[in-house]
Amino acid sequence: MAQFAYSKSQFQDLAAQAIDSARALGASDAAVEVSEGQGLSVTVRRGRVDQVEHNTDKGLDVTVYSGTRRGHANTSDFSPDAIRRTVQAAFDIARYTAEDDCAALPEAELLAMRPRDPGLFHPWDIDVGAAVELARVTEQAALDTDRRVRNSEGASVSAQQSHFVLANSRGFSHGYASTRHSVSCVPIAQRGADMQRDYWYSSRRDPTQLAQPEAIGRYAAERALSRLGARRVPTGRYPVLFEAPLAAGLIGSLVHAASGGMLYRKASFLVDQLGKPVLAEHLDLDEDPREPDGMASAPFDDEGVRTRARRVVRGGRLEGYFLSTYSARKLGMPTTGNSGGAHNLTLSSRRTRADDDLPAMLRRLHRGLFVIELIGHGVNYVTGDYSRGVMGFWVDHGEIQYPVQEITIAGNLREMLLGIEAVGADVWRGGARHTGSVLLGPMTVAGS
């Protein structure tokens, strides 16, 4: 893959030009982000090339402050005239926006003035031909798994790299490069008129850490095959086991409810819950912005504020929110360095044993629903009401009996989180939230 068109020092010069232009217009403060990204994505379907895409993009985003008024504008043109016009546009917008006492840059002492490079840049030296062959191997492994895997929505390979510089008028000017690569496969299994699809993928910053393509294809096929013959279960209340990737979504729901924007708008069931139980008492939730090659690692947040490792939930009790500078000021609290989101969260249970793999978690479920796919977005963050369509498996005596579909689960997210009975040792690390499978108490299951 080609090298970047711009260097870090060139980005810093462009950001300085924008800040100087803002000062010349009379702005009280300004912040600029300059970025560039490029990548390659290919998709192969039934052995044939379905799509090849080279993507390149760049941008300069500027935020200008005029007292307590704020304006924003952006451009993909890095010429001096274009930068001046963009700054002028942001300044003009600021002049006509409402005053907001919380709209200002972070305090200088909070900025990461000497950040270390997080080491997230691992470029993948792969061309179109090699990417196509890798996708073909992945898909073929799926098709070779079983004769009932007769079709495919394709296998894809993606190699992406980017870098940026964030600067402001208080002397901050830093940035770094990062990469994100993936291999995925979506096979279709068929038995008679019954057709089922599923997928699997591997995503890492370092391409040498990606799973083997044959393993990805085979596992994706096995997942699709396991869905054949799906049916409904009788309506009732049953315990529910979330597969680890879906359990990561439960963590995401907790983060969303504990984010500053939701809290100061009073749109979350976690308003005024600091120090109070939000998870079962055997659970901890940790945030680690320094995780090596973490998908959400960062030495500073989107405003340049230093990030830090912390325990967000200790023994089930909420010890911290996820706040940007603005939302923190709205709440009368200090920022937590989470402008742009959370950084590498890990859910752990003091009850988890090393041998608590998925079969062990199914035995602990005993009789109930094992969920591997959620459908829809039925979460009310004001009340916590939760309702989702699901696909998965009916489990009895700790063993999978048959696949299920066309059912829904319903409950209350607050009660679900407080009622987590166990977390497995089958930790999934495919994203920025790490957890094993999660066993919940009884939920309402609507089926036949």
SETIBA-543936 format. One record per residue (C-alpha): residue in three letters; x, y, z. Coordinates in steps of 0.02 Angstrom, whole numbers, padded with zeros to 5 digits. Layout:
! residues N
{res = ALA; u = X; v = Y; w = Z}
...
//
This chain:
! residues 448
{res = MET; u = 00000; v = 00000; w = 00000}
{res = ALA; u = 00063; v = 00175; w = -00042}
{res = GLN; u = 00136; v = 00288; w = 00090}
{res = PHE; u = 00039; v = 00439; w = 00153}
{res = ALA; u = 00038; v = 00594; w = 00043}
{res = TYR; u = 00070; v = 00709; w = 00193}
{res = SER; u = 00189; v = 00699; w = 00339}
{res = LYS; u = 00148; v = 00735; w = 00520}
{res = SER; u = 00247; v = 00899; w = 00513}
{res = GLN; u = 00150; v = 00954; w = 00359}
{res = PHE; u = -00013; v = 00921; w = 00452}
{res = GLN; u = 00052; v = 01024; w = 00598}
{res = ASP; u = 00093; v = 01167; w = 00479}
{res = LEU; u = -00082; v = 01160; w = 00402}
{res = ALA; u = -00161; v = 01162; w = 00575}
{res = ALA; u = -00052; v = 01310; w = 00625}
{res = GLN; u = -00109; v = 01404; w = 00468}
{res = ALA; u = -00291; v = 01378; w = 00517}
{res = ILE; u = -00262; v = 01434; w = 00697}
{res = ASP; u = -00167; v = 01589; w = 00639}
{res = SER; u = -00311; v = 01632; w = 00522}
{res = ALA; u = -00435; v = 01615; w = 00664}
{res = ARG; u = -00333; v = 01728; w = 00776}
{res = ALA; u = -00319; v = 01857; w = 00636}
{res = LEU; u = -00510; v = 01861; w = 00627}
{res = GLY; u = -00523; v = 01894; w = 00813}
{res = ALA; u = -00567; v = 01720; w = 00873}
{res = SER; u = -00536; v = 01691; w = 01057}
{res = ASP; u = -00487; v = 01508; w = 01028}
{res = ALA; u = -00481; v = 01377; w = 00892}
{res = ALA; u = -00456; v = 01190; w = 00870}
{res = VAL; u = -00407; v = 01100; w = 00710}
{res = GLU; u = -00397; v = 00919; w = 00657}
{res = VAL; u = -00309; v = 00869; w = 00496}
{res = SER; u = -00321; v = 00690; w = 00437}
{res = GLU; u = -00285; v = 00574; w = 00294}
{res = GLY; u = -00334; v = 00393; w = 00262}
{res = GLN; u = -00315; v = 00263; w = 00128}
{res = GLY; u = -00355; v = 00082; w = 00104}
{res = LEU; u = -00398; v = -00067; w = -00003}
{res = SER; u = -00554; v = -00174; w = 00007}
{res = VAL; u = -00596; v = -00325; w = -00101}
{res = THR; u = -00744; v = -00444; w = -00102}
{res = VAL; u = -00749; v = -00613; w = -00187}
{res = ARG; u = -00914; v = -00705; w = -00214}
{res = ARG; u = -00924; v = -00882; w = -00280}
{res = GLY; u = -00741; v = -00873; w = -00324}
{res = ARG; u = -00758; v = -00719; w = -00432}
{res = VAL; u = -00705; v = -00542; w = -00395}
{res = ASP; u = -00861; v = -00447; w = -00345}
{res = GLN; u = -00785; v = -00282; w = -00290}
{res = VAL; u = -00617; v = -00195; w = -00281}
{res = GLU; u = -00610; v = -00026; w = -00196}
{res = HIS; u = -00466; v = 00091; w = -00164}
{res = ASN; u = -00514; v = 00229; w = -00044}
{res = THR; u = -00419; v = 00390; w = -00008}
{res = ASP; u = -00484; v = 00536; w = 00091}
{res = LYS; u = -00420; v = 00687; w = 00182}
{res = GLY; u = -00497; v = 00827; w = 00279}
{res = LEU; u = -00469; v = 00979; w = 00387}
{res = ASP; u = -00597; v = 01016; w = 00522}
{res = VAL; u = -00591; v = 01181; w = 00615}
{res = THR; u = -00689; v = 01240; w = 00767}
{res = VAL; u = -00682; v = 01426; w = 00805}
{res = TYR; u = -00733; v = 01508; w = 00969}
{res = SER; u = -00790; v = 01687; w = 00984}
{res = GLY; u = -00809; v = 01706; w = 01170}
{res = THR; u = -00940; v = 01578; w = 01218}
{res = ARG; u = -01002; v = 01557; w = 01040}
{res = ARG; u = -00940; v = 01415; w = 00933}
{res = GLY; u = -00936; v = 01379; w = 00745}
{res = HIS; u = -00874; v = 01231; w = 00644}
{res = ALA; u = -00826; v = 01203; w = 00462}
{res = ASN; u = -00722; v = 01081; w = 00360}
{res = THR; u = -00636; v = 01060; w = 00194}
{res = SER; u = -00543; v = 00930; w = 00092}
{res = ASP; u = -00443; v = 01065; w = 00003}
{res = PHE; u = -00278; v = 01101; w = 00091}
{res = SER; u = -00231; v = 01256; w = -00010}
{res = PRO; u = -00201; v = 01415; w = 00092}
{res = ASP; u = -00351; v = 01503; w = 00014}
{res = ALA; u = -00466; v = 01356; w = 00052}
{res = ILE; u = -00407; v = 01349; w = 00232}
{res = ARG; u = -00437; v = 01536; w = 00254}
{res = ARG; u = -00612; v = 01519; w = 00180}
{res = THR; u = -00650; v = 01373; w = 00295}
{res = VAL; u = -00594; v = 01468; w = 00449}
{res = GLN; u = -00695; v = 01618; w = 00393}
{res = ALA; u = -00849; v = 01508; w = 00374}
{res = ALA; u = -00826; v = 01437; w = 00549}
{res = PHE; u = -00802; v = 01612; w = 00621}
{res = ASP; u = -00958; v = 01676; w = 00533}
{res = ILE; u = -01059; v = 01532; w = 00604}
{res = ALA; u = -00992; v = 01568; w = 00779}
{res = ARG; u = -01051; v = 01748; w = 00767}
{res = TYR; u = -01231; v = 01691; w = 00746}
{res = THR; u = -01242; v = 01545; w = 00865}
{res = ALA; u = -01312; v = 01561; w = 01040}
{res = GLU; u = -01194; v = 01593; w = 01185}
{res = ASP; u = -01151; v = 01439; w = 01285}
{res = ASP; u = -01045; v = 01452; w = 01442}
{res = CYS; u = -00990; v = 01271; w = 01422}
{res = ALA; u = -00924; v = 01294; w = 01245}
{res = ALA; u = -00736; v = 01314; w = 01261}
{res = LEU; u = -00574; v = 01218; w = 01240}
{res = PRO; u = -00516; v = 01103; w = 01380}
{res = GLU; u = -00408; v = 01182; w = 01514}
{res = ALA; u = -00224; v = 01181; w = 01464}
{res = GLU; u = -00170; v = 01077; w = 01613}
{res = LEU; u = -00282; v = 00933; w = 01553}
{res = LEU; u = -00201; v = 00921; w = 01382}
{res = ALA; u = -00078; v = 00782; w = 01339}
{res = MET; u = 00067; v = 00896; w = 01296}
{res = ARG; u = 00196; v = 00756; w = 01285}
{res = PRO; u = 00100; v = 00603; w = 01225}
{res = ARG; u = 00191; v = 00444; w = 01177}
{res = ASP; u = 00156; v = 00365; w = 01008}
{res = PRO; u = 00032; v = 00225; w = 01049}
{res = GLY; u = 00111; v = 00108; w = 00921}
{res = LEU; u = -00050; v = 00071; w = 00827}
{res = PHE; u = 00023; v = 00080; w = 00651}
{res = HIS; u = 00051; v = -00088; w = 00567}
{res = PRO; u = 00033; v = -00065; w = 00379}
{res = TRP; u = -00015; v = -00218; w = 00277}
{res = ASP; u = 00092; v = -00240; w = 00122}
{res = ILE; u = -00045; v = -00321; w = 00020}
{res = ASP; u = -00094; v = -00285; w = -00160}
{res = VAL; u = -00257; v = -00322; w = -00252}
{res = GLY; u = -00202; v = -00491; w = -00314}
{res = ALA; u = -00149; v = -00553; w = -00143}
{res = ALA; u = -00307; v = -00483; w = -00062}
{res = VAL; u = -00417; v = -00570; w = -00192}
{res = GLU; u = -00327; v = -00736; w = -00164}
{res = LEU; u = -00346; v = -00719; w = 00025}
{res = ALA; u = -00533; v = -00687; w = 00005}
{res = ARG; u = -00548; v = -00837; w = -00113}
{res = VAL; u = -00462; v = -00951; w = 00012}
{res = THR; u = -00579; v = -00890; w = 00150}
{res = GLU; u = -00737; v = -00917; w = 00047}
{res = GLN; u = -00680; v = -01085; w = -00022}
{res = ALA; u = -00647; v = -01148; w = 00154}
{res = ALA; u = -00828; v = -01107; w = 00194}
{res = LEU; u = -00895; v = -01192; w = 00037}
{res = ASP; u = -00788; v = -01347; w = 00070}
{res = THR; u = -00853; v = -01368; w = 00247}
{res = ASP; u = -01014; v = -01458; w = 00199}
{res = ARG; u = -01111; v = -01491; w = 00039}
{res = ARG; u = -01258; v = -01396; w = 00115}
{res = VAL; u = -01156; v = -01236; w = 00105}
{res = ARG; u = -01207; v = -01201; w = -00074}
{res = ASN; u = -01196; v = -01014; w = -00087}
{res = SER; u = -01111; v = -00863; w = -00015}
{res = GLU; u = -01132; v = -00677; w = 00003}
{res = GLY; u = -00945; v = -00668; w = -00015}
{res = ALA; u = -00782; v = -00654; w = 00078}
{res = SER; u = -00698; v = -00486; w = 00103}
{res = VAL; u = -00525; v = -00422; w = 00144}
{res = SER; u = -00493; v = -00244; w = 00202}
{res = ALA; u = -00330; v = -00153; w = 00240}
{res = GLN; u = -00346; v = 00024; w = 00306}
{res = GLN; u = -00222; v = 00152; w = 00370}
{res = SER; u = -00238; v = 00333; w = 00426}
{res = HIS; u = -00154; v = 00470; w = 00524}
{res = PHE; u = -00202; v = 00638; w = 00597}
{res = VAL; u = -00145; v = 00790; w = 00693}
{res = LEU; u = -00252; v = 00879; w = 00822}
{res = ALA; u = -00202; v = 01057; w = 00869}
{res = ASN; u = -00275; v = 01203; w = 00963}
{res = SER; u = -00234; v = 01381; w = 01009}
{res = ARG; u = -00174; v = 01331; w = 01182}
{res = GLY; u = -00014; v = 01252; w = 01116}
{res = PHE; u = -00071; v = 01073; w = 01087}
{res = SER; u = -00016; v = 00996; w = 00920}
{res = HIS; u = 00001; v = 00807; w = 00915}
{res = GLY; u = -00057; v = 00656; w = 00818}
{res = TYR; u = -00015; v = 00480; w = 00765}
{res = ALA; u = -00047; v = 00346; w = 00634}
{res = SER; u = -00153; v = 00189; w = 00652}
{res = THR; u = -00211; v = 00040; w = 00552}
{res = ARG; u = -00363; v = -00074; w = 00550}
{res = HIS; u = -00372; v = -00234; w = 00447}
{res = SER; u = -00503; v = -00370; w = 00430}
{res = VAL; u = -00552; v = -00533; w = 00344}
{res = SER; u = -00733; v = -00590; w = 00342}
{res = CYS; u = -00848; v = -00718; w = 00263}
{res = VAL; u = -01039; v = -00735; w = 00245}
{res = PRO; u = -01089; v = -00911; w = 00188}
{res = ILE; u = -01266; v = -00975; w = 00155}
{res = ALA; u = -01320; v = -01150; w = 00206}
{res = GLN; u = -01469; v = -01237; w = 00128}
{res = ARG; u = -01570; v = -01393; w = 00165}
{res = GLY; u = -01722; v = -01409; w = 00055}
{res = ALA; u = -01817; v = -01245; w = 00061}
{res = ASP; u = -01731; v = -01193; w = 00222}
{res = MET; u = -01591; v = -01066; w = 00194}
{res = GLN; u = -01486; v = -00988; w = 00331}
{res = ARG; u = -01340; v = -00867; w = 00330}
{res = ASP; u = -01211; v = -00820; w = 00459}
{res = TYR; u = -01041; v = -00738; w = 00461}
{res = TRP; u = -00876; v = -00728; w = 00551}
{res = TYR; u = -00730; v = -00611; w = 00542}
{res = SER; u = -00562; v = -00564; w = 00615}
{res = SER; u = -00512; v = -00383; w = 00640}
{res = ARG; u = -00344; v = -00322; w = 00706}
{res = ARG; u = -00225; v = -00175; w = 00693}
{res = ASP; u = -00080; v = -00292; w = 00655}
{res = PRO; u = -00113; v = -00405; w = 00503}
{res = THR; u = -00002; v = -00541; w = 00575}
{res = GLN; u = -00128; v = -00561; w = 00716}
{res = LEU; u = -00275; v = -00597; w = 00601}
{res = ALA; u = -00352; v = -00770; w = 00612}
{res = GLN; u = -00311; v = -00893; w = 00473}
{res = PRO; u = -00427; v = -00871; w = 00323}
{res = GLU; u = -00472; v = -01058; w = 00321}
{res = ALA; u = -00524; v = -01049; w = 00503}
{res = ILE; u = -00633; v = -00896; w = 00472}
{res = GLY; u = -00719; v = -00978; w = 00324}
{res = ARG; u = -00749; v = -01144; w = 00411}
{res = TYR; u = -00816; v = -01065; w = 00570}
{res = ALA; u = -00932; v = -00950; w = 00472}
{res = ALA; u = -00998; v = -01103; w = 00379}
{res = GLU; u = -01022; v = -01202; w = 00539}
{res = ARG; u = -01122; v = -01059; w = 00612}
{res = ALA; u = -01235; v = -01053; w = 00458}
{res = LEU; u = -01259; v = -01242; w = 00461}
{res = SER; u = -01304; v = -01238; w = 00645}
{res = ARG; u = -01454; v = -01127; w = 00605}
{res = LEU; u = -01539; v = -01250; w = 00487}
{res = GLY; u = -01706; v = -01312; w = 00552}
{res = ALA; u = -01736; v = -01161; w = 00663}
{res = ARG; u = -01905; v = -01148; w = 00748}
{res = ARG; u = -01994; v = -01052; w = 00883}
{res = VAL; u = -02000; v = -01092; w = 01068}
{res = PRO; u = -02154; v = -01078; w = 01179}
{res = THR; u = -02184; v = -00906; w = 01253}
{res = GLY; u = -02123; v = -00896; w = 01432}
{res = ARG; u = -01989; v = -00833; w = 01550}
{res = TYR; u = -01818; v = -00913; w = 01531}
{res = PRO; u = -01638; v = -00873; w = 01577}
{res = VAL; u = -01537; v = -00806; w = 01430}
{res = LEU; u = -01355; v = -00831; w = 01384}
{res = PHE; u = -01279; v = -00699; w = 01269}
{res = GLU; u = -01137; v = -00757; w = 01156}
{res = ALA; u = -00979; v = -00656; w = 01194}
{res = PRO; u = -00988; v = -00538; w = 01041}
{res = LEU; u = -01168; v = -00494; w = 01087}
{res = ALA; u = -01123; v = -00475; w = 01270}
{res = ALA; u = -01001; v = -00340; w = 01214}
{res = GLY; u = -01156; v = -00250; w = 01152}
{res = LEU; u = -01227; v = -00251; w = 01328}
{res = ILE; u = -01070; v = -00160; w = 01385}
{res = GLY; u = -01099; v = -00037; w = 01243}
{res = SER; u = -01276; v = -00005; w = 01306}
{res = LEU; u = -01208; v = 00031; w = 01480}
{res = VAL; u = -01080; v = 00151; w = 01408}
{res = HIS; u = -01212; v = 00241; w = 01306}
{res = ALA; u = -01323; v = 00261; w = 01459}
{res = ALA; u = -01174; v = 00326; w = 01560}
{res = SER; u = -01116; v = 00451; w = 01427}
{res = GLY; u = -01119; v = 00636; w = 01460}
{res = GLY; u = -01236; v = 00686; w = 01320}
{res = MET; u = -01370; v = 00566; w = 01382}
{res = LEU; u = -01346; v = 00619; w = 01562}
{res = TYR; u = -01356; v = 00808; w = 01548}
{res = ARG; u = -01510; v = 00790; w = 01437}
{res = LYS; u = -01589; v = 00680; w = 01572}
{res = ALA; u = -01615; v = 00547; w = 01438}
{res = SER; u = -01537; v = 00401; w = 01532}
{res = PHE; u = -01590; v = 00283; w = 01670}
{res = LEU; u = -01415; v = 00309; w = 01745}
{res = VAL; u = -01440; v = 00493; w = 01792}
{res = ASP; u = -01374; v = 00523; w = 01969}
{res = GLN; u = -01313; v = 00343; w = 01986}
{res = LEU; u = -01131; v = 00373; w = 02034}
{res = GLY; u = -01086; v = 00262; w = 02180}
{res = LYS; u = -01241; v = 00156; w = 02156}
{res = PRO; u = -01259; v = -00022; w = 02091}
{res = VAL; u = -01275; v = -00034; w = 01901}
{res = LEU; u = -01207; v = -00211; w = 01878}
{res = ALA; u = -01213; v = -00368; w = 01983}
{res = GLU; u = -01099; v = -00351; w = 02133}
{res = HIS; u = -00974; v = -00483; w = 02071}
{res = LEU; u = -00933; v = -00378; w = 01916}
{res = ASP; u = -00799; v = -00249; w = 01875}
{res = LEU; u = -00781; v = -00144; w = 01718}
{res = ASP; u = -00609; v = -00074; w = 01674}
{res = GLU; u = -00555; v = 00052; w = 01543}
{res = ASP; u = -00377; v = 00043; w = 01474}
{res = PRO; u = -00327; v = 00173; w = 01342}
{res = ARG; u = -00149; v = 00103; w = 01339}
{res = GLU; u = -00192; v = -00075; w = 01287}
{res = PRO; u = -00060; v = -00131; w = 01159}
{res = ASP; u = -00137; v = -00129; w = 00985}
{res = GLY; u = -00308; v = -00102; w = 01064}
{res = MET; u = -00446; v = -00056; w = 00943}
{res = ALA; u = -00488; v = 00096; w = 01051}
{res = SER; u = -00316; v = 00138; w = 01121}
{res = ALA; u = -00269; v = 00323; w = 01124}
{res = PRO; u = -00151; v = 00433; w = 01226}
{res = PHE; u = -00277; v = 00576; w = 01215}
{res = ASP; u = -00458; v = 00597; w = 01169}
{res = ASP; u = -00537; v = 00694; w = 01025}
{res = GLU; u = -00503; v = 00858; w = 01117}
{res = GLY; u = -00322; v = 00820; w = 01164}
{res = VAL; u = -00364; v = 00779; w = 01346}
{res = ARG; u = -00252; v = 00646; w = 01425}
{res = THR; u = -00331; v = 00475; w = 01439}
{res = ARG; u = -00304; v = 00364; w = 01589}
{res = ALA; u = -00339; v = 00188; w = 01646}
{res = ARG; u = -00478; v = 00175; w = 01774}
{res = ARG; u = -00605; v = 00059; w = 01850}
{res = VAL; u = -00775; v = 00119; w = 01790}
{res = VAL; u = -00876; v = -00007; w = 01890}
{res = ARG; u = -00810; v = -00085; w = 02049}
{res = GLY; u = -00907; v = -00224; w = 02134}
{res = GLY; u = -01059; v = -00177; w = 02031}
{res = ARG; u = -01056; v = 00006; w = 02083}
{res = LEU; u = -01033; v = 00145; w = 01954}
{res = GLU; u = -00874; v = 00245; w = 01990}
{res = GLY; u = -00868; v = 00355; w = 01836}
{res = TYR; u = -00962; v = 00420; w = 01685}
{res = PHE; u = -00897; v = 00444; w = 01507}
{res = LEU; u = -00879; v = 00633; w = 01487}
{res = SER; u = -00810; v = 00755; w = 01360}
{res = THR; u = -00760; v = 00930; w = 01412}
{res = TYR; u = -00928; v = 01000; w = 01359}
{res = SER; u = -01038; v = 00869; w = 01441}
{res = ALA; u = -00932; v = 00875; w = 01599}
{res = ARG; u = -00959; v = 01062; w = 01614}
{res = LYS; u = -01146; v = 01039; w = 01586}
{res = LEU; u = -01146; v = 00917; w = 01732}
{res = GLY; u = -01028; v = 01020; w = 01841}
{res = MET; u = -00898; v = 00881; w = 01840}
{res = PRO; u = -00720; v = 00857; w = 01773}
{res = THR; u = -00696; v = 00779; w = 01601}
{res = THR; u = -00649; v = 00595; w = 01598}
{res = GLY; u = -00555; v = 00606; w = 01433}
{res = ASN; u = -00692; v = 00519; w = 01337}
{res = SER; u = -00730; v = 00642; w = 01198}
{res = GLY; u = -00752; v = 00521; w = 01054}
{res = GLY; u = -00801; v = 00371; w = 01161}
{res = ALA; u = -00735; v = 00241; w = 01282}
{res = HIS; u = -00562; v = 00161; w = 01272}
{res = ASN; u = -00547; v = -00029; w = 01278}
{res = LEU; u = -00670; v = -00091; w = 01408}
{res = THR; u = -00656; v = -00259; w = 01495}
{res = LEU; u = -00798; v = -00339; w = 01593}
{res = SER; u = -00740; v = -00464; w = 01724}
{res = SER; u = -00822; v = -00567; w = 01859}
{res = ARG; u = -00746; v = -00621; w = 02023}
{res = ARG; u = -00840; v = -00785; w = 02002}
{res = THR; u = -00764; v = -00832; w = 01833}
{res = ARG; u = -00652; v = -00985; w = 01832}
{res = ALA; u = -00520; v = -01025; w = 01701}
{res = ASP; u = -00623; v = -01174; w = 01640}
{res = ASP; u = -00784; v = -01074; w = 01617}
{res = ASP; u = -00783; v = -01099; w = 01428}
{res = LEU; u = -00941; v = -01095; w = 01321}
{res = PRO; u = -00991; v = -01277; w = 01359}
{res = ALA; u = -00975; v = -01237; w = 01544}
{res = MET; u = -01084; v = -01082; w = 01522}
{res = LEU; u = -01215; v = -01186; w = 01430}
{res = ARG; u = -01217; v = -01308; w = 01576}
{res = ARG; u = -01240; v = -01162; w = 01694}
{res = LEU; u = -01384; v = -01098; w = 01586}
{res = HIS; u = -01457; v = -01275; w = 01600}
{res = ARG; u = -01625; v = -01237; w = 01519}
{res = GLY; u = -01655; v = -01078; w = 01423}
{res = LEU; u = -01605; v = -00975; w = 01273}
{res = PHE; u = -01429; v = -00956; w = 01199}
{res = VAL; u = -01430; v = -00799; w = 01090}
{res = ILE; u = -01309; v = -00774; w = 00945}
{res = GLU; u = -01395; v = -00634; w = 00848}
{res = LEU; u = -01497; v = -00482; w = 00896}
{res = ILE; u = -01618; v = -00397; w = 00776}
{res = GLY; u = -01680; v = -00218; w = 00790}
{res = HIS; u = -01636; v = -00077; w = 00910}
{res = GLY; u = -01772; v = -00088; w = 01043}
{res = VAL; u = -01687; v = -00002; w = 01190}
{res = ASN; u = -01768; v = 00145; w = 01280}
{res = TYR; u = -01626; v = 00228; w = 01375}
{res = VAL; u = -01743; v = 00338; w = 01476}
{res = THR; u = -01837; v = 00193; w = 01555}
{res = GLY; u = -01718; v = 00050; w = 01518}
{res = ASP; u = -01853; v = -00049; w = 01427}
{res = TYR; u = -01771; v = -00179; w = 01315}
{res = SER; u = -01850; v = -00280; w = 01173}
{res = ARG; u = -01754; v = -00364; w = 01032}
{res = GLY; u = -01784; v = -00497; w = 00901}
{res = VAL; u = -01661; v = -00641; w = 00922}
{res = MET; u = -01592; v = -00796; w = 00840}
{res = GLY; u = -01501; v = -00931; w = 00935}
{res = PHE; u = -01526; v = -01102; w = 01013}
{res = TRP; u = -01638; v = -01187; w = 01139}
{res = VAL; u = -01538; v = -01269; w = 01277}
{res = ASP; u = -01597; v = -01407; w = 01393}
{res = HIS; u = -01495; v = -01499; w = 01524}
{res = GLY; u = -01347; v = -01392; w = 01473}
{res = GLU; u = -01347; v = -01455; w = 01292}
{res = ILE; u = -01401; v = -01366; w = 01132}
{res = GLN; u = -01561; v = -01449; w = 01070}
{res = TYR; u = -01609; v = -01352; w = 00913}
{res = PRO; u = -01593; v = -01179; w = 00831}
{res = VAL; u = -01728; v = -01049; w = 00859}
{res = GLN; u = -01788; v = -00896; w = 00763}
{res = GLU; u = -01938; v = -00778; w = 00748}
{res = ILE; u = -01940; v = -00743; w = 00934}
{res = THR; u = -01910; v = -00589; w = 01041}
{res = ILE; u = -01838; v = -00562; w = 01213}
{res = ALA; u = -01896; v = -00421; w = 01326}
{res = GLY; u = -01847; v = -00350; w = 01494}
{res = ASN; u = -01774; v = -00196; w = 01574}
{res = LEU; u = -01591; v = -00154; w = 01540}
{res = ARG; u = -01562; v = -00093; w = 01718}
{res = GLU; u = -01629; v = -00256; w = 01788}
{res = MET; u = -01535; v = -00359; w = 01657}
{res = LEU; u = -01368; v = -00281; w = 01704}
{res = LEU; u = -01401; v = -00299; w = 01891}
{res = GLY; u = -01455; v = -00478; w = 01861}
{res = ILE; u = -01301; v = -00542; w = 01770}
{res = GLU; u = -01269; v = -00712; w = 01848}
{res = ALA; u = -01104; v = -00759; w = 01767}
{res = VAL; u = -00972; v = -00707; w = 01640}
{res = GLY; u = -00879; v = -00841; w = 01543}
{res = ALA; u = -00693; v = -00861; w = 01515}
{res = ASP; u = -00727; v = -00869; w = 01327}
{res = VAL; u = -00673; v = -00687; w = 01306}
{res = TRP; u = -00704; v = -00608; w = 01136}
{res = ARG; u = -00574; v = -00477; w = 01084}
{res = GLY; u = -00635; v = -00431; w = 00911}
{res = GLY; u = -00672; v = -00251; w = 00955}
{res = ALA; u = -00650; v = -00119; w = 01089}
{res = ARG; u = -00757; v = -00208; w = 01221}
{res = HIS; u = -00694; v = -00371; w = 01296}
{res = THR; u = -00804; v = -00497; w = 01384}
{res = GLY; u = -00847; v = -00679; w = 01389}
{res = SER; u = -01023; v = -00745; w = 01364}
{res = VAL; u = -01145; v = -00670; w = 01489}
{res = LEU; u = -01282; v = -00766; w = 01580}
{res = LEU; u = -01436; v = -00666; w = 01628}
{res = GLY; u = -01582; v = -00711; w = 01739}
{res = PRO; u = -01755; v = -00749; w = 01669}
{res = MET; u = -01819; v = -00636; w = 01529}
{res = THR; u = -01986; v = -00636; w = 01439}
{res = VAL; u = -01971; v = -00737; w = 01279}
{res = ALA; u = -02110; v = -00714; w = 01151}
{res = GLY; u = -02121; v = -00864; w = 01035}
{res = SER; u = -02259; v = -00983; w = 00985}
//
